[in-house]
Amino acid sequence: MVKRNKLEIIKDILKIIQENHDLIKVTPLLRKSNISSNGFYQYLDELLNKRLVVKAEGHIKLTENGKRYLEKYSSIISFIEEFGL
């Protein structure tokens, strides 16, 4: 099993939110993210501080910055794969 790096974990968390119509409660997000609760809350704090997500009435909501992160991440991965890096 290959460990995910920080950028992959952030992408995975944002993708889970996106797949749930850009809005999800914390507990299901924690479960689906497949990381420890301590690690999850550290990542969540970082995502909130960087404004990739916001808290909204007991939910975590994907922001435009979060959507842009997913787009840029996808572009970078495509570039890497295209050149076999």
N, CA, C and O of each residue as an XYZ file, in Angstrom:
340
protein
N       0.840     -1.183      0.000
C       0.000      0.000      0.000
C       0.889      1.254      0.000
O       1.823      1.360      0.795
N       0.594      2.177     -0.881
C       1.360      3.412     -0.997
C       0.706      4.486     -0.139
O      -0.506      4.692     -0.198
N       1.532      5.173      0.665
C       1.011      6.258      1.497
C       0.702      7.472      0.622
O       1.435      7.789     -0.315
N      -0.387      8.132      0.952
C      -0.733      9.363      0.232
C       0.092     10.512      0.794
O       0.363     10.566      1.994
N       0.482     11.418     -0.070
C       1.179     12.603      0.415
C       0.155     13.683      0.777
O      -1.045     13.513      0.559
N       0.636     14.770      1.320
C      -0.242     15.839      1.798
C      -1.160     16.373      0.702
O      -2.353     16.568      0.934
N      -0.617     16.610     -0.477
C      -1.428     17.153     -1.570
C      -2.518     16.181     -1.996
O      -3.626     16.595     -2.337
N      -2.207     14.888     -1.978
C      -3.207     13.871     -2.338
C      -4.320     13.813     -1.292
O      -5.494     13.686     -1.639
N      -3.956     13.905     -0.024
C      -4.966     13.865      1.041
C      -5.884     15.071      0.933
O      -7.102     14.947      1.061
N      -5.296     16.242      0.696
C      -6.117     17.449      0.531
C      -7.047     17.285     -0.667
O      -8.232     17.609     -0.590
N      -6.503     16.782     -1.771
C      -7.328     16.550     -2.963
C      -8.457     15.581     -2.657
O      -9.599     15.813     -3.054
N      -8.148     14.496     -1.955
C      -9.162     13.499     -1.619
C     -10.277     14.092     -0.759
O     -11.455     13.826     -0.998
N      -9.910     14.893      0.237
C     -10.920     15.513      1.107
C     -11.804     16.450      0.288
O     -13.030     16.404      0.396
N     -11.187     17.296     -0.525
C     -11.969     18.232     -1.346
C     -12.853     17.495     -2.345
O     -13.986     17.907     -2.597
N     -12.343     16.414     -2.911
C     -13.112     15.626     -3.886
C     -14.332     14.988     -3.225
O     -15.405     14.933     -3.827
N     -14.175     14.509     -1.997
C     -15.313     13.935     -1.264
C     -16.397     14.986     -1.087
O     -17.580     14.707     -1.284
N     -15.994     16.188     -0.717
C     -16.974     17.275     -0.548
C     -17.639     17.575     -1.885
O     -18.859     17.721     -1.952
N     -16.852     17.666     -2.939
C     -17.391     17.963     -4.272
C     -18.391     16.900     -4.709
O     -19.434     17.220     -5.279
N     -18.074     15.648     -4.445
C     -18.962     14.548     -4.843
C     -20.260     14.528     -4.052
O     -21.205     13.834     -4.428
N     -20.316     15.277     -2.968
C     -21.529     15.393     -2.161
C     -22.179     16.756     -2.377
O     -22.698     17.363     -1.440
N     -22.145     17.221     -3.601
C     -22.777     18.486     -4.001
C     -22.185     19.677     -3.251
O     -22.895     20.618     -2.896
N     -20.867     19.622     -3.016
C     -20.092     20.703     -2.397
C     -20.431     20.953     -0.931
O     -20.053     21.991     -0.386
N     -21.137     20.023     -0.278
C     -21.567     20.231      1.111
C     -21.675     18.882      1.820
O     -22.337     17.969      1.325
N     -21.020     18.755      2.984
C     -21.069     17.492      3.723
C     -20.876     17.768      5.205
O     -20.194     18.721      5.583
N     -21.473     16.939      6.037
C     -21.264     17.057      7.479
C     -19.876     16.525      7.827
O     -19.291     15.739      7.082
N     -19.361     16.969      8.972
C     -17.998     16.635      9.367
C     -17.803     15.128      9.549
O     -16.826     14.572      9.048
N     -18.723     14.457     10.262
C     -18.532     13.035     10.562
C     -18.461     12.164      9.307
O     -17.550     11.344      9.203
N     -19.382     12.306      8.351
C     -19.236     11.510      7.118
C     -17.946     11.836      6.355
O     -17.334     10.951      5.758
N     -17.540     13.099      6.377
C     -16.301     13.486      5.705
C     -15.109     12.814      6.380
O     -14.205     12.325      5.703
N     -15.106     12.790      7.698
C     -14.049     12.123      8.453
C     -13.978     10.647      8.080
O     -12.897     10.119      7.821
N     -15.120      9.989      8.054
C     -15.153      8.556      7.731
C     -14.658      8.279      6.313
O     -13.866      7.364      6.086
N     -15.131      9.075      5.374
C     -14.795      8.843      3.963
C     -13.358      9.229      3.620
O     -12.805      8.746      2.632
N     -12.756     10.091      4.427
C     -11.401     10.551      4.114
C     -10.332      9.509      4.432
O      -9.211      9.597      3.932
N     -10.669      8.537      5.252
C      -9.776      7.410      5.540
C      -8.435      7.837      6.141
O      -7.380      7.328      5.762
N      -8.495      8.790      7.091
C      -7.313      9.159      7.878
C      -7.729      9.231      9.339
O      -8.920      9.273      9.647
N      -6.762      9.245     10.230
C      -7.077      9.294     11.662
C      -7.823     10.588     11.980
O      -7.712     11.577     11.255
N      -8.575     10.567     13.064
C      -9.344     11.761     13.423
C      -8.411     12.933     13.742
O      -8.709     14.072     13.382
N      -7.286     12.665     14.414
C      -6.333     13.748     14.699
C      -5.800     14.353     13.408
O      -5.761     15.574     13.254
N      -5.393     13.497     12.490
C      -4.900     13.977     11.203
C      -5.971     14.715     10.427
O      -5.706     15.742      9.801
N      -7.187     14.183     10.473
C      -8.292     14.807      9.761
C      -8.515     16.234     10.236
O      -8.657     17.145      9.421
N      -8.548     16.436     11.554
C      -8.819     17.780     12.077
C      -7.666     18.741     11.790
O      -7.890     19.943     11.651
N      -6.448     18.236     11.700
C      -5.329     19.098     11.296
C      -5.512     19.548      9.851
O      -5.321     20.719      9.525
N      -5.887     18.599      8.988
C      -6.130     18.965      7.586
C      -7.327     19.899      7.462
O      -7.291     20.851      6.683
N      -8.375     19.638      8.212
C      -9.555     20.496      8.152
C      -9.209     21.921      8.565
O      -9.643     22.877      7.922
N      -8.433     22.068      9.633
C      -8.001     23.407     10.058
C      -7.224     24.114      8.953
O      -7.427     25.300      8.695
N      -6.336     23.370      8.307
C      -5.557     23.961      7.220
C      -6.451     24.371      6.053
O      -6.280     25.453      5.491
N      -7.399     23.517      5.687
C      -8.318     23.833      4.593
C      -9.164     25.061      4.919
O      -9.428     25.888      4.046
N      -9.585     25.175      6.169
C     -10.358     26.341      6.596
C      -9.491     27.598      6.557
O      -9.928     28.639      6.065
N      -8.269     27.506      7.071
C      -7.364     28.663      7.087
C      -7.003     29.139      5.690
O      -6.818     30.336      5.467
N      -6.903     28.209      4.748
C      -6.561     28.564      3.360
C      -7.798     28.870      2.529
O      -7.708     29.129      1.329
N      -8.946     28.835      3.180
C     -10.228     29.154      2.551
C     -10.563     28.243      1.367
O     -11.182     28.671      0.393
N     -10.145     26.989      1.472
C     -10.537     26.004      0.467
C     -11.909     25.437      0.805
O     -12.621     24.937     -0.066
N     -12.272     25.521      2.095
C     -13.595     25.135      2.581
C     -14.031     26.147      3.631
O     -13.212     26.888      4.175
N     -15.324     26.169      3.907
C     -15.871     26.985      4.995
C     -16.861     26.135      5.788
O     -17.410     25.158      5.278
N     -17.078     26.525      7.038
C     -18.104     25.874      7.838
C     -19.404     26.616      7.596
O     -19.442     27.847      7.606
N     -20.478     25.854      7.377
C     -21.783     26.458      7.092
C     -22.873     25.610      7.740
O     -23.221     24.544      7.232
N     -23.405     26.082      8.851
C     -24.534     25.422      9.529
C     -24.293     23.936      9.764
O     -25.108     23.104      9.367
N     -23.188     23.601     10.400
C     -22.892     22.213     10.726
C     -22.343     21.394      9.576
O     -22.151     20.185      9.710
N     -22.091     22.028      8.462
C     -21.560     21.352      7.280
C     -20.218     21.967      6.895
O     -19.863     23.059      7.338
N     -19.496     21.247      6.071
C     -18.290     21.771      5.456
C     -18.618     21.985      3.982
O     -19.093     21.081      3.294
N     -18.354     23.201      3.518
C     -18.730     23.581      2.153
C     -17.474     23.899      1.347
O     -16.574     24.594      1.818
N     -17.432     23.379      0.134
C     -16.334     23.642     -0.784
C     -16.454     25.067     -1.326
O     -17.531     25.476     -1.760
N     -15.364     25.816     -1.301
C     -15.366     27.184     -1.819
C     -14.867     27.195     -3.265
O     -14.437     26.171     -3.796
N     -14.932     28.346     -3.874
C     -14.386     28.502     -5.227
C     -12.891     28.203     -5.231
O     -12.379     27.611     -6.181
N     -12.184     28.610     -4.171
C     -10.754     28.295     -4.066
C     -10.536     26.788     -4.019
O      -9.592     26.279     -4.624
N     -11.397     26.075     -3.311
C     -11.308     24.623     -3.237
C     -11.533     23.984     -4.599
O     -10.834     23.046     -4.979
N     -12.509     24.498     -5.324
C     -12.778     23.985     -6.675
C     -11.589     24.250     -7.590
O     -11.223     23.409     -8.411
N     -10.994     25.424     -7.439
C      -9.826     25.773     -8.256
C      -8.631     24.868     -7.920
O      -7.876     24.474     -8.809
N      -8.467     24.544     -6.630
C      -7.407     23.612     -6.224
C      -7.574     22.288     -6.959
O      -6.607     21.751     -7.501
N      -8.800     21.756     -6.981
C      -9.052     20.482     -7.653
C      -8.731     20.559     -9.143
O      -8.165     19.622     -9.707
N      -9.087     21.668     -9.779
C      -8.796     21.841    -11.202
C      -7.288     21.887    -11.459
O      -6.783     21.225    -12.366
N      -6.577     22.678    -10.650
C      -5.120     22.811    -10.816
C      -4.422     21.496    -10.514
O      -3.482     21.117    -11.212
N      -4.876     20.798     -9.480
C      -4.290     19.508     -9.123
C      -4.413     18.540    -10.302
O      -3.457     17.851    -10.658
N      -5.593     18.501    -10.893
C      -5.837     17.625    -12.030
C      -4.926     17.983    -13.207
O      -4.394     17.096    -13.874
N      -4.747     19.265    -13.456
C      -3.872     19.718    -14.542
C      -2.428     19.299    -14.294
O      -1.744     18.847    -15.212
N      -1.969     19.447    -13.068
C      -0.589     19.084    -12.725
C      -0.374     17.583    -12.892
O       0.636     17.157    -13.451
N      -1.316     16.785    -12.410
C      -1.202     15.329    -12.537
C      -1.200     14.927    -14.012
O      -0.426     14.058    -14.413
N      -2.049     15.545    -14.812
C      -2.076     15.255    -16.259
C      -0.740     15.590    -16.905
O      -0.237     14.830    -17.733
N      -0.172     16.713    -16.532
C       1.138     17.129    -17.060
C       2.207     16.109    -16.697
O       2.990     15.695    -17.552
N       2.242     15.704    -15.437
C       3.229     14.724    -14.965
C       3.082     13.408    -15.718
O       4.073     12.818    -16.147
N       1.853     12.953    -15.876
C       1.612     11.682    -16.577
C       1.979     11.786    -18.059
O       2.524     10.846    -18.638
N       1.677     12.932    -18.663
C       1.963     13.126    -20.078
C       3.452     12.997    -20.389
O       3.835     12.475    -21.437
N       4.275     13.472    -19.477
C       5.723     13.430    -19.684
C       6.393     12.276    -18.952
O       7.619     12.164    -18.949
N       5.587     11.420    -18.331
C       6.126     10.242    -17.671
C       7.044     10.561    -16.510
O       8.007      9.839    -16.254
N       6.749     11.635    -15.812
C       7.604     12.051    -14.699
C       7.236     11.385    -13.411
O       7.867     11.635    -12.384
